[in-house]
Amino acid sequence: MKRSTKILLILYGFIIVCYLLFMWVRPLADAYVKLVFRPFSQLWMRFSDRIPFSLGEWYIVIGLCAIVLGLLVSLVLIFFKKIRLRGLKVYGKCLAWFALITLWLLNFHWFALYRATPVLKNYLTVSDRSDETLVALVEEIAREVEALEPQIQRDEKGYFRFSTDFEQDIPATMEALSGEFSEFSGYYPDVKKIYFSFYMSQMGTLGIYLPMFEEANINDHLVDAQRPYCYCHELTHTRGIIQEDEANFFGLMAAVNSENPDIRYSGYLGIMEYLVDLMDKTDDSYRDRIEQADRIFSYTIANDIFHYHEDGYWEEHEDQVIVPTEIVNEVQNTVYDATLVIQGVEDGIKSYDRVVEALLDYYAEHGTLKINKE
């Protein structure tokens, strides 16, 4: 066996052993995230942040193209006896090394994070999740968006439009969480816009964390109202917080505690997208309070809630459709759900909705979502 092949097998074995150890020994995963991942990721992000486009996106694109091209070349080589075996060996070795690098990056930048103790266990305990807590939380949000409305800019159709350069305030918004949640101190990279954003839209994806290069990415086809909170959510993942309910919680908390009104509005809008269904399920005794909050929402967030793309978006991009959107979305949800389950998230995609429990627990304990309570 050649030396290069031995090295390849040893490295594959190392990855597998580490994966299993992280899965079976949670304290080891906790120590890895705290002592290795977080310090190293600060350096890794400073490197990837120097590149203005998403390295992770193009890593995937180039990898897929190389695999397809390699398969085509391999088929051609079948007809050339003199170079067939050598050519197939070269292709196989290149593919093996590419797969190794990919698995290494995924295992130590992504898979291991799922095996660590959820961060919220350090900060929240299950408390009062009653209808009273829910309604009181909705009332606080109603008061806040009502107070924000005079600062919000809207177009002729009533949709939210930026009145600030919110991107420059995102790092400070995230850093501000560190006063209560220590994981959020440190360096924050720019959020990168995905070039193939239409295909993200087909998948129903607003943002994506690409772990290979510790990059927070956003669907560049989103309406303004959805962007700031998505920035906060994806940047949360760069702190080693990989569970989606936790990224939702910290992203929303960062947004609604921002000094920038555009970011705060996006955060409250994001929270209401999780609470709106629960409002209809509260006891009838809370109906008057819910209706009063609804009246406020009718002239504040009503136009923007569940609105992710500009009017006519799908018609304008009809020529880009390769596979029907319904099929793309269904396949993506199935694959992603399976991926989460494999990584130990038993409820898969439904885990996103657990952010409601975290918000209610925090609100019940503190009486507000404001971190710096006056």
Secondary structure, 3 states (H helix, E strand, C coil): CCHHHHHHHHHHHHHHHHHHHHHHCHHHHHHHHHHHHHHHHHHHHHHHCCCCCCHHHHHHHHHHHHHHHHHHHHHHHCCCHHHHHHHHHHHHHHHHHHHHHHHHHHHHHHHHHHCCCCHHHHCCCCCCCCHHHHHHHHHHHHHHHHHHHHHCEECCCCCEECCCCHHHHHHHHHHHHHHCCHHHCCCCCCCEECCCHHHHHHHCCCEEEEHHHCEEEECCCCCHHHHHHHHHHHHHHCCCCCCHHHHHHHHHHHHHCCCCHHHHHHHHHHHHHHHHHHHCCCCHHHHHHHHHHHHHHHCCCCCCCCCCCCCCHHHHCHHHCCCCHHHHHHHHHHHHHHHHHHCCCCCHHHHHHHHHHHHHHHHHHHCCCCCCCC
